Amino acid sequence: MKFIITGRHMEVSRGINLYIRKRFKKWSTFLKNNAEVHVVLMEEGYRQGVEVVAKAGLYSVSGRQTTKDMRQSIDLLAEKIDRQLARKHEKLVDSKMPGSRARPPRDKAGMKILEPKTGGRVVEVVSQEGKPMTQEEVMLQLQAGSGTFLIYEDAETGQTAVMIKRQDGNFKLIVKG
């Protein structure tokens, strides 16, 4: 990244110059080597302001911040530009994904909630850990009324299996084949 740091009505000290480079360094993840970052520092009475214009390829962001302290202005502006770059990057990545412009909704665990076009949607995602079980243990648990089916790891084979309690009282076993 190429930094161009200038001062308006002020002299830019070496310390502020290094602070700006250090604070804006993480933008390099979004702005590659050909990026130009123009930083203008301003001093107007008791107000200390910073203006930034950063350009690289598809990215172009700008911002302005004014406070009573120059370092605070730099920090606040850096956070503002961080958010802008993250939004632009997310939009760019989403637009390059085939078939979808918008991100699918996610649940609390971060899992995608898919909504099929025929109606209905996933309203709850449950994750469960458990010990390996035998078929007899699974049948006893289903007979005890804990549900109509159970997904488990077979203790003998180590495979994931599904045991379904049928209406006639028998069981249906589904294993990955």
Helices and strands as residue ranges (DSSP letters): E 2-8, H 14-24, G 25-29, E 36-44, E 47-56, E 59-67, H 70-96, H 135-143, E 149-153, E 160-165, E 171-175
